Amino acid sequence: MTGRSKIEWTESTWNPVTGCTKLSTGCQNCYAERMAKRLAGRYGYSKENPFQVTLHRNRLHEPLIWKGNHLIFVCSMGDLFHKDVPDEYIFDILDVIKKTPHHTYQILTKRAERMVQVSEKIGRWPRNVWTGVTVESKDCKSRIDQLKKVRSSVRFLSCEPLIDDLGEVDLKSISWVIVGGESGFRARPMLAKWATSLRDQCLRANVPYFFKQWGGVNKKKAGRSLEGKEWNQLPKAAT
């Protein structure tokens, strides 16, 4: 059975690592932390500290038995490049990825510098890996420069939760941009002009744009329409 996902820009999730620690402003209302607390004491989540960084070796080989071709978000409940995840374990995950070229893996991080360090050790990532960084505010734009050092077939930006106007973004060598507002209790607002600015920059640069959500307390009610249209574009590698 696959880890079917409700995240709009992927199909499945694979969590050989869970847990994290807050790093930047986007982490303030972390959805994964909220979910981990609900799962405390179950499914491998510690009862005392459910969001501590945990290596789930029993999940490592799950994609090997999944039938069909899946678009897989790796570590939706954590950050693969957290300092508490050993290089050797990342290489074990990479080995599974190499053995399953029929799947496509999306790896997203806020720890861009560590991703670059790992990338330097492995060289080019397998063709079925997309690498991305979260860019939720101007303070995080340096992650884009780090991402461009990573040798992968697709490099993408996740501007979610978008809590600031990013201004002009250098989209050279970027294959995809995801934008979304924060959801849940205490969600911080996203202004429409922030989302449309990124959309317009993507249109000019011919970069696929995916508008995930407005967010807010009632995510479903707020919807996904941006100026009367749903933007569900995927990078060319997906077709």
C-alpha positions in Angstrom: 0.0 0.0 0.0 1.4 3.4 -1.0 1.4 6.5 1.2 -1.3 8.2 -0.9 -1.1 12.0 -0.4 -3.7 14.8 -0.3 -0.9 17.3 -1.1 -2.0 18.8 -4.4 1.4 18.8 -6.2 2.4 15.2 -5.5 0.8 11.7 -5.5 2.4 9.8 -2.7 4.6 10.4 0.4 7.5 8.3 1.7 8.8 9.1 5.1 12.0 7.1 5.9 12.8 10.2 8.1 10.3 12.1 10.3 10.8 15.1 12.7 12.6 18.4 12.5 13.5 21.5 14.4 12.4 25.1 13.5 14.8 26.9 11.3 13.1 30.0 9.8 9.9 32.0 9.9 8.0 29.6 7.7 8.4 26.9 10.5 6.3 28.8 13.0 3.0 26.9 12.4 4.5 23.7 11.0 1.8 21.3 9.7 4.0 18.3 10.1 4.6 19.1 13.8 0.9 19.3 14.4 0.3 16.0 12.6 3.1 14.3 14.5 1.6 15.4 17.8 -1.7 13.8 16.8 0.1 10.6 16.0 2.2 10.5 19.2 2.8 7.0 20.5 1.7 5.4 17.2 3.2 4.5 13.8 6.8 5.0 15.1 6.2 8.5 16.5 7.6 8.9 20.1 4.9 9.5 22.7 7.1 11.9 24.6 8.6 13.8 21.7 6.8 12.9 18.5 8.5 15.4 16.3 12.1 14.5 17.2 14.2 13.5 14.2 13.7 9.8 13.7 15.1 7.3 11.2 12.5 4.8 10.2 14.5 2.0 8.7 11.4 -0.2 8.5 10.1 2.2 5.9 13.3 2.4 3.8 12.3 -0.2 1.2 8.6 0.7 0.7 8.9 2.1 -2.8 10.5 -1.1 -4.0 7.1 -2.9 -3.6 4.8 -0.1 -4.8 3.1 -1.0 -8.1 3.0 1.4 -11.0 4.7 4.8 -11.4 4.4 7.3 -8.6 5.3 10.9 -8.0 6.7 10.7 -4.5 7.3 13.5 -2.0 10.2 12.3 0.2 10.1 13.2 3.9 6.8 15.2 4.0 7.0 14.9 7.8 10.6 16.1 8.2 13.7 17.3 6.4 16.0 14.8 4.8 19.0 17.2 5.2 18.6 17.9 9.0 21.9 17.7 10.8 20.7 14.6 12.7 20.3 12.5 9.6 23.6 10.8 8.8 25.0 11.0 5.3 25.1 7.2 5.3 21.4 7.0 5.8 20.8 9.6 3.0 22.9 7.3 0.7 20.7 4.3 1.7 17.7 6.3 0.7 19.4 7.3 -2.6 20.1 3.6 -3.2 16.4 2.8 -3.1 15.7 5.7 -5.5 18.3 4.3 -7.9 16.6 0.9 -7.8 13.2 2.4 -8.6 13.7 4.5 -11.8 10.0 4.1 -12.6 9.1 6.4 -9.7 9.8 10.2 -9.5 11.0 11.6 -6.2 10.5 15.1 -5.0 13.0 16.2 -2.2 12.3 19.5 -0.6 14.4 21.2 2.1 15.0 24.4 4.0 18.5 23.2 4.7 19.9 24.1 1.3 23.6 24.3 2.4 23.5 20.7 3.7 21.8 19.5 0.5 24.7 21.1 -1.5 27.2 19.3 0.8 25.6 16.0 0.2 25.3 16.7 -3.6 29.1 17.3 -3.8 29.6 13.8 -2.4 27.3 12.1 -4.8 27.8 14.2 -7.9 24.7 14.3 -10.2 21.4 13.1 -8.6 19.6 10.3 -10.4 17.3 11.5 -13.3 14.2 10.6 -11.3 15.0 13.1 -8.5 13.6 16.6 -8.3 15.3 18.8 -5.7 13.7 21.8 -4.2 14.0 24.5 -1.5 11.4 26.3 0.5 11.4 30.1 0.0 8.7 31.6 2.2 10.1 35.1 2.6 12.9 37.5 1.3 15.1 36.3 4.1 15.2 32.8 2.5 16.0 33.8 -1.1 19.7 32.8 -0.6 18.4 29.2 -0.7 17.8 29.6 -4.4 21.4 30.3 -5.1 22.3 27.2 -3.1 19.8 25.1 -5.0 21.4 26.1 -8.3 24.6 24.3 -7.2 22.7 21.0 -7.1 23.0 18.8 -10.1 19.5 17.5 -10.6 17.2 17.1 -13.6 14.5 19.4 -12.0 15.1 22.2 -9.5 12.0 23.7 -7.9 10.9 26.3 -5.4 8.2 25.9 -2.8 7.0 29.3 -1.8 4.7 28.0 0.9 3.7 29.3 3.3 4.2 32.5 1.4 4.4 35.1 4.2 6.2 37.9 2.4 6.6 39.6 -1.0 9.6 37.9 -2.5 10.2 40.7 -5.0 12.1 39.8 -8.1 13.3 36.2 -8.2 16.1 34.9 -10.4 14.4 31.9 -12.1 17.3 30.9 -14.3 17.9 27.1 -13.9 14.6 26.7 -12.0 12.2 24.3 -13.5 9.1 24.8 -11.3 7.5 27.1 -8.7 4.9 26.2 -6.2 3.0 28.9 -4.3 0.6 28.6 -1.4 -0.7 30.3 1.7 -0.5 29.0 5.2 -3.4 27.0 6.5 -4.7 26.0 9.9 -5.2 27.7 13.2 -3.2 31.0 13.5 -2.5 30.9 9.7 -0.7 34.1 8.5 -2.3 35.8 5.5 -0.9 35.7 2.0 -1.6 38.8 -0.2 -2.8 38.2 -3.7 -0.2 40.5 -5.2 2.6 38.3 -3.8 1.1 35.2 -5.5 0.4 37.0 -8.8 3.9 38.6 -8.9 5.5 35.1 -8.8 3.0 33.9 -11.4 3.8 36.7 -13.7 7.5 36.2 -13.3 7.1 32.5 -14.1 5.1 33.4 -17.3 7.8 35.7 -18.4 10.5 33.1 -17.8 8.5 30.2 -19.2 8.6 28.4 -15.8 5.7 26.1 -14.8 3.6 27.6 -12.0 1.5 25.7 -9.4 -0.9 27.6 -7.2 -1.5 25.2 -4.3 -3.9 27.1 -2.0 -5.0 30.3 -0.4 -4.9 28.6 3.0 -6.3 30.2 6.0 -8.4 28.6 8.8 -10.7 26.9 6.3 -8.4 25.8 3.5 -11.2 24.0 1.5 -13.5 27.1 1.5 -10.7 29.4 0.5 -10.0 27.3 -2.6 -7.2 27.3 -5.1 -8.4 29.7 -7.8 -6.0 32.6 -8.6 -7.8 35.3 -10.6 -10.4 32.9 -11.7 -8.1 30.1 -12.8 -6.5 27.1 -11.2 -2.7 26.8 -12.0 -1.7 23.2 -12.0 1.4 23.3 -14.2 4.1 20.7 -13.7 7.7 20.7 -14.9 8.4 19.3 -18.3 10.1 16.3 -16.8 6.7 15.2 -15.5 5.3 14.7 -19.0 
